[in-house]
Amino acid sequence: MAVANTPLTHDLLQIKKDLKNKLDSKPSNHLVESNLMLDERNLIHSIHSHTKDLNTDNVTRTQAYFEFYTHYPEIQWALLGHLVSRNGGWNMTDLKGEYLSKLLSDKDQEDFFMFLERGNWLIFQDVYPQFLLYEESLKRKKPLFHLLPYFHVSAFMEPLWNHFWTSRNRYLLAIALVVNEQSYLEQHVMQNKQFQSKIIQSIEFNLQELLSLNHILFPIDSPFEKAKLVGQTLNHFTSLHERILLGKRLYSLLFDDEERLTNILKWAKFNPHTGSRKDYWPHVFNDVKETLPGRVYNPQIKDCSLKQGVCRLFSPKLQYAWQNVEHTDASPSDWFKELNALDYLKKPFKNVNGEIQHAYCKTLETLGFAIFTKKAIFHRKQ
């Protein structure tokens, strides 16, 4: 897992010591709430309840991240999570949209949606209690991160939150959350036997590019109808290492340029997340289907614009594409077993190239051409 040979900074050496103590200690598998003060027990129950209320669907999660960031901009992962979660919602509605609904069977659409939805749900139920515990720590003017185990948060995060409480190092906390959430996703989704057999092999060998799972788009506010898109491309979606590095690049893309950050925030504020790609490109997408049933299909997009006289691409709102899902809780196991994860907290990426619009538009063209030629692109492995 190591990603760099550079020496650890003073801050990271202290964090390493604290993490080693966590690994050397024997955590209790049976936390007893009755050992806590009454106000702490009440707080735990309140946070669980509030998190569950907001963890209804991709739209409620995505909005919750943004609202938290507007109140606590020092928690930079909240904005990063908001934008990545928008992309998750767009991928969900794509399954019922103009292209993929014609290329995937109903069963495949359902399987892929459950894969995306499960990951989106799991990350929120892991990270949002951390946010609420931080909020309450501010209110009480003392750190409450010793309560993180009661939310089954990895032991990796307690030293990082305590370090942030004293150092205010936004970068270290944000990247630690990237590492934690992607490792959590790896454990509970990517290594899940059901998803392995149904979804992950298909993504790895057939569907990654055509599902746009490798494009993470950040719309930037523009005086024109067509928002500018920046982002990053992920070539190996199934690799934990590559997903963490992607998170680091996205962080730099988002926070290294103050003007770009301001314009991304402006776009997010004035364009609430609905799950439809109409949110960022209403000149290309519509959340109402414009094409008539049975009409002969012709490719509709070229160089990020619709051809003259053709209908906009159908991209439904999430609430009309998918029903809400009742999830079962994840097993309370901890991914953190060794100190190598600390390497990801080293030097940040700088001057990340956010050019992605051309590659994304080529994906749209490829999908349109696939339907036009009626090629059997999507072959499920038996």
C-alpha positions as CSV (number, residue, x, y, z in Angstrom):
1,M,0.0,0.0,0.0
2,A,3.0,2.3,0.4
3,V,2.9,5.3,-1.9
4,A,5.9,7.4,-1.0
5,N,9.4,7.1,0.4
6,T,9.5,10.6,1.8
7,P,10.1,10.8,5.6
8,L,7.2,11.5,7.9
9,T,6.7,15.0,9.2
10,H,6.6,15.8,12.9
11,D,2.8,15.7,12.8
12,L,2.7,12.4,11.0
13,L,5.2,10.9,13.5
14,Q,2.9,11.8,16.3
15,I,-0.1,10.4,14.5
16,K,1.9,7.2,13.8
17,K,2.6,6.8,17.5
18,D,-1.1,7.2,18.3
19,L,-2.1,4.8,15.6
20,K,0.4,2.2,16.8
21,N,-1.0,2.5,20.3
22,K,-4.4,1.8,18.8
23,L,-3.1,-1.3,17.0
24,D,-1.3,-2.6,20.0
25,S,-4.3,-2.2,22.3
26,K,-7.0,-4.8,22.3
27,P,-10.2,-3.1,21.4
28,S,-13.4,-4.4,23.1
29,N,-15.8,-6.1,20.8
30,H,-18.6,-5.3,23.2
31,L,-18.9,-1.6,24.0
32,V,-21.2,-1.1,26.9
33,E,-23.1,2.2,26.7
34,S,-24.1,1.9,30.3
35,N,-20.5,2.7,31.2
36,L,-21.0,6.2,29.7
37,M,-22.5,9.3,31.2
38,L,-26.2,9.8,30.5
39,D,-25.6,12.8,28.3
40,E,-23.1,10.8,26.2
41,R,-25.6,7.9,25.8
42,N,-28.3,10.4,24.8
43,L,-25.9,12.0,22.3
44,I,-25.1,8.6,20.7
45,H,-28.8,7.9,20.2
46,S,-29.4,11.3,18.8
47,I,-26.6,11.1,16.3
48,H,-27.8,7.6,15.2
49,S,-31.3,8.9,14.7
50,H,-30.3,12.1,12.8
51,T,-28.0,10.2,10.5
52,K,-30.7,7.6,9.7
53,D,-33.2,10.4,8.9
54,L,-30.7,12.0,6.4
55,N,-29.6,8.7,4.9
56,T,-32.8,8.2,2.9
57,D,-31.4,8.4,-0.6
58,N,-28.6,9.9,-2.6
59,V,-30.3,13.3,-2.8
60,T,-30.7,13.6,1.0
61,R,-27.1,12.5,1.6
62,T,-25.7,14.8,-1.0
63,Q,-27.5,17.8,0.4
64,A,-26.5,16.9,4.0
65,Y,-22.9,17.0,3.0
66,F,-23.2,20.4,1.4
67,E,-25.1,21.9,4.3
68,F,-22.6,20.6,6.8
69,Y,-19.7,22.2,4.7
70,T,-21.5,25.6,4.6
71,H,-21.5,25.6,8.4
72,Y,-18.1,24.0,8.9
73,P,-15.9,24.8,5.9
74,E,-12.8,23.5,7.8
75,I,-14.2,20.0,7.2
76,Q,-13.2,19.9,3.6
77,W,-14.1,16.3,3.0
78,A,-17.8,17.4,3.4
79,L,-17.6,19.4,0.1
80,L,-15.5,16.7,-1.6
81,G,-18.0,14.1,-0.5
82,H,-20.9,16.3,-1.7
83,L,-19.5,16.6,-5.2
84,V,-18.5,12.9,-5.5
85,S,-22.0,11.9,-4.2
86,R,-23.5,14.1,-6.9
87,N,-21.6,11.9,-9.4
88,G,-23.0,8.8,-7.7
89,G,-26.5,10.1,-8.1
90,W,-25.9,10.8,-11.8
91,N,-24.6,7.3,-12.3
92,M,-27.7,5.9,-10.6
93,T,-30.1,7.8,-12.9
94,D,-28.1,7.1,-16.0
95,L,-29.3,3.5,-15.6
96,K,-32.8,4.7,-16.4
97,G,-31.7,7.4,-18.8
98,E,-31.4,7.8,-22.5
99,Y,-28.6,5.4,-23.2
100,L,-28.2,2.7,-20.5
101,S,-31.9,1.9,-20.3
102,K,-31.6,0.7,-23.9
103,L,-28.4,-1.3,-23.4
104,L,-28.9,-3.0,-20.0
105,S,-31.7,-5.4,-19.0
106,D,-34.0,-4.5,-16.2
107,K,-32.1,-7.0,-13.9
108,D,-28.8,-5.5,-14.8
109,Q,-30.1,-2.0,-14.1
110,E,-31.3,-3.1,-10.7
111,D,-28.0,-4.8,-9.8
112,F,-25.9,-1.9,-10.8
113,F,-28.2,0.5,-8.9
114,M,-27.9,-1.6,-5.7
115,F,-24.2,-1.6,-6.0
116,L,-24.0,2.2,-6.3
117,E,-26.7,2.8,-3.7
118,R,-25.1,0.4,-1.1
119,G,-21.8,2.2,-1.3
120,N,-23.4,5.6,-1.1
121,W,-25.5,4.6,1.9
122,L,-22.5,2.9,3.7
123,I,-20.2,5.9,3.4
124,F,-22.8,8.3,4.7
125,Q,-23.7,6.1,7.7
126,D,-19.9,5.9,8.5
127,V,-18.8,9.5,8.0
128,Y,-21.8,11.6,9.0
129,P,-21.8,10.5,12.7
130,Q,-18.2,11.7,12.7
131,F,-19.3,15.1,11.5
132,L,-22.1,15.3,14.1
133,L,-19.7,14.3,16.8
134,Y,-17.3,17.1,15.7
135,E,-20.2,19.6,15.8
136,E,-21.1,18.6,19.3
137,S,-17.5,18.8,20.3
138,L,-17.5,22.4,19.2
139,K,-20.7,23.1,21.2
140,R,-19.3,21.6,24.3
141,K,-15.8,23.0,23.7
142,K,-14.1,19.7,24.3
143,P,-13.3,16.7,22.0
144,L,-15.7,13.8,22.1
145,F,-13.9,11.5,19.7
146,H,-13.6,8.8,22.3
147,L,-17.2,8.0,21.3
148,L,-16.3,7.2,17.7
149,P,-16.2,3.4,18.5
150,Y,-19.9,3.5,19.4
151,F,-20.6,4.3,15.8
152,H,-18.3,1.5,14.6
153,V,-15.9,4.1,13.1
154,S,-12.5,2.6,12.3
155,A,-9.8,3.1,15.1
156,F,-7.8,4.8,12.3
157,M,-9.9,7.9,12.7
158,E,-9.9,8.8,16.4
159,P,-6.2,9.9,16.4
160,L,-6.8,11.9,13.2
161,W,-9.8,13.7,14.7
162,N,-7.9,14.4,17.9
163,H,-5.0,15.7,16.0
164,F,-7.2,18.0,13.9
165,W,-8.8,19.3,17.1
166,T,-5.4,20.7,18.2
167,S,-3.6,21.3,14.9
168,R,-6.5,22.4,12.6
169,N,-4.7,20.7,9.8
170,R,-7.5,20.5,7.2
171,Y,-5.5,18.5,4.6
172,L,-4.6,15.7,6.9
173,L,-8.1,15.2,8.2
174,A,-9.6,15.4,4.6
175,I,-7.2,12.8,3.2
176,A,-7.5,10.6,6.3
177,L,-11.3,10.6,5.6
178,V,-10.6,9.7,2.0
179,V,-8.5,6.7,3.1
180,N,-11.0,5.7,5.7
181,E,-14.1,5.8,3.5
182,Q,-12.5,4.1,0.5
183,S,-11.1,1.4,2.8
184,Y,-14.5,1.0,4.4
185,L,-16.1,0.7,0.9
186,E,-13.5,-1.8,-0.1
187,Q,-14.3,-4.0,2.9
188,H,-18.1,-3.9,2.7
189,V,-18.8,-3.5,-1.0
190,M,-15.8,-4.2,-3.3
191,Q,-15.0,-7.4,-1.4
192,N,-18.6,-8.4,-0.9
193,K,-19.1,-11.8,-2.6
194,Q,-22.6,-10.9,-4.0
195,F,-21.3,-7.8,-5.6
196,Q,-18.1,-9.6,-6.8
197,S,-20.1,-12.1,-8.8
198,K,-22.8,-9.8,-10.1
199,I,-21.2,-6.4,-10.6
200,I,-17.5,-5.9,-10.1
201,Q,-16.2,-8.3,-12.8
202,S,-18.6,-6.7,-15.3
203,I,-17.4,-3.2,-14.3
204,E,-13.8,-4.2,-14.5
205,F,-14.0,-5.9,-17.9
206,N,-16.9,-4.4,-19.7
207,L,-18.7,-1.4,-18.2
208,Q,-16.4,1.0,-16.4
209,E,-16.0,3.5,-19.2
210,L,-19.4,3.2,-20.6
211,L,-21.1,3.7,-17.2
212,S,-19.0,6.8,-16.7
213,L,-17.8,5.4,-13.4
214,N,-14.3,6.6,-14.3
215,H,-15.4,10.2,-14.8
216,I,-15.8,12.4,-11.7
217,L,-17.2,15.7,-12.8
218,F,-17.1,19.0,-10.9
219,P,-19.3,21.7,-12.6
220,I,-18.1,25.2,-12.4
221,D,-20.5,28.2,-12.5
222,S,-20.6,30.0,-15.8
223,P,-22.5,33.0,-17.2
224,F,-23.4,30.8,-20.1
225,E,-26.0,28.0,-20.1
226,K,-23.3,25.4,-20.5
227,A,-21.4,25.0,-17.2
228,K,-17.7,24.2,-17.5
229,L,-16.7,20.7,-16.3
230,V,-13.5,19.8,-14.5
231,G,-12.6,16.6,-12.8
232,Q,-10.6,13.4,-12.9
233,T,-10.6,10.1,-14.7
234,L,-10.1,6.8,-12.8
235,N,-8.7,4.0,-14.8
236,H,-9.0,1.2,-12.3
237,F,-12.3,1.5,-10.3
238,T,-11.8,-1.8,-8.5
239,S,-8.4,-0.8,-7.1
240,L,-8.4,0.7,-3.6
241,H,-5.0,2.2,-4.1
242,E,-6.2,4.0,-7.3
243,R,-9.4,5.2,-5.7
244,I,-7.5,6.8,-2.7
245,L,-5.0,8.5,-5.1
246,L,-8.0,9.8,-7.1
247,G,-9.4,11.2,-3.9
248,K,-6.1,13.1,-3.3
249,R,-6.1,14.5,-6.8
250,L,-9.8,15.6,-6.5
251,Y,-8.9,17.3,-3.2
252,S,-6.1,19.2,-4.9
253,L,-8.3,20.1,-7.8
254,L,-11.0,21.4,-5.5
255,F,-9.0,23.3,-2.9
256,D,-5.7,24.4,-4.6
257,D,-7.3,27.1,-6.7
258,E,-9.3,29.7,-4.7
259,E,-11.1,31.1,-7.7
260,R,-12.1,27.6,-9.0
261,L,-13.3,26.6,-5.5
262,T,-15.4,29.8,-5.3
263,N,-17.1,29.1,-8.7
264,I,-17.7,25.4,-7.9
265,L,-19.3,26.4,-4.6
266,K,-21.4,29.0,-6.4
267,W,-22.7,26.4,-8.9
268,A,-23.4,23.9,-6.1
269,K,-25.3,26.5,-4.1
270,F,-27.6,27.6,-6.9
271,N,-28.1,24.1,-8.5
272,P,-29.6,21.8,-5.9
273,H,-28.9,18.1,-6.5
274,T,-31.7,16.2,-8.1
275,G,-29.8,13.2,-9.6
276,S,-30.5,14.5,-13.2
277,R,-27.6,15.6,-15.4
278,K,-29.9,18.4,-16.3
279,D,-28.5,20.0,-13.1
280,Y,-25.3,21.0,-15.0
281,W,-26.1,20.8,-18.7
282,P,-29.8,21.7,-19.3
283,H,-28.9,22.4,-23.0
284,V,-28.0,18.6,-23.4
285,F,-30.1,16.8,-20.8
286,N,-33.8,17.0,-19.7
287,D,-35.5,15.3,-16.8
288,V,-38.6,14.8,-19.1
289,K,-38.4,12.3,-21.9
290,E,-38.6,14.2,-25.2
291,T,-38.2,11.3,-27.7
292,L,-41.2,9.4,-28.9
293,P,-41.5,5.7,-28.3
294,G,-40.5,3.6,-31.3
295,R,-38.7,6.4,-33.0
296,V,-35.6,5.3,-35.0
297,Y,-32.6,6.3,-32.9
298,N,-29.8,8.4,-34.3
299,P,-26.7,9.6,-32.4
300,Q,-27.6,13.0,-30.9
301,I,-24.4,14.5,-29.5
302,K,-21.1,15.7,-31.0
303,D,-18.4,17.7,-29.3
304,C,-20.4,18.3,-26.2
305,S,-23.4,19.7,-28.0
306,L,-26.6,18.3,-29.4
307,K,-26.9,18.1,-33.2
308,Q,-29.3,20.6,-34.7
309,G,-33.0,19.6,-34.4
310,V,-32.6,16.6,-32.1
311,C,-34.2,16.1,-28.7
312,R,-32.3,16.5,-25.5
313,L,-31.0,13.3,-23.7
314,F,-33.3,11.9,-21.1
315,S,-31.8,12.1,-17.6
316,P,-34.5,11.6,-14.9
317,K,-34.5,12.9,-11.4
318,L,-33.6,10.3,-8.8
319,Q,-37.0,10.3,-7.1
320,Y,-38.7,9.2,-10.3
321,A,-35.9,6.7,-11.4
322,W,-35.6,4.6,-8.2
323,Q,-37.5,3.9,-5.1
324,N,-35.9,4.3,-1.7
325,V,-34.0,1.2,-0.3
326,E,-34.1,-0.2,3.2
327,H,-30.5,-1.3,4.1
328,T,-29.2,-3.7,6.6
329,D,-26.4,-2.6,8.9
330,A,-22.8,-3.4,7.9
331,S,-20.9,-5.8,10.1
332,P,-18.9,-3.8,12.8
333,S,-15.4,-5.0,11.6
334,D,-12.5,-2.6,11.3
335,W,-10.4,-2.4,8.1
336,F,-7.4,-0.8,10.0
337,K,-4.8,-3.5,10.6
338,E,-1.5,-2.0,9.7
339,L,0.3,1.4,9.6
340,N,0.9,1.5,5.9
341,A,-2.3,3.5,5.4
342,L,-0.4,6.4,6.9
343,D,1.7,6.8,3.8
344,Y,-1.3,8.2,2.0
345,L,-1.2,11.2,4.3
346,K,2.1,12.3,3.0
347,K,2.8,15.0,0.4
348,P,-0.3,16.3,-1.5
349,F,-0.6,16.4,-5.2
350,K,-0.1,19.9,-6.7
351,N,-1.2,21.5,-10.0
352,V,-3.7,18.7,-10.9
353,N,-4.9,19.0,-14.4
354,G,-8.7,19.0,-14.3
355,E,-9.4,18.7,-18.0
356,I,-12.1,16.1,-18.4
357,Q,-14.8,17.6,-20.6
358,H,-13.5,16.1,-23.9
359,A,-13.2,12.6,-22.4
360,Y,-16.7,12.8,-20.9
361,C,-18.2,13.9,-24.2
362,K,-16.5,11.1,-26.0
363,T,-18.2,8.7,-23.6
364,L,-21.6,10.1,-24.5
365,E,-20.8,9.8,-28.2
366,T,-19.7,6.2,-27.6
367,L,-22.9,5.3,-25.9
368,G,-25.0,6.9,-28.6
369,F,-23.1,5.1,-31.3
370,A,-23.5,1.8,-29.4
371,I,-27.3,2.2,-29.5
372,F,-27.3,3.3,-33.2
373,T,-25.3,0.2,-34.3
374,K,-27.1,-2.1,-31.8
375,K,-23.9,-3.8,-30.9
376,A,-24.1,-6.2,-28.0
377,I,-21.5,-4.4,-25.8
378,F,-22.8,-5.6,-22.5
379,H,-22.1,-9.3,-22.0
380,R,-22.7,-10.6,-18.5
381,K,-20.2,-13.2,-17.3
382,Q,-22.1,-16.4,-16.4
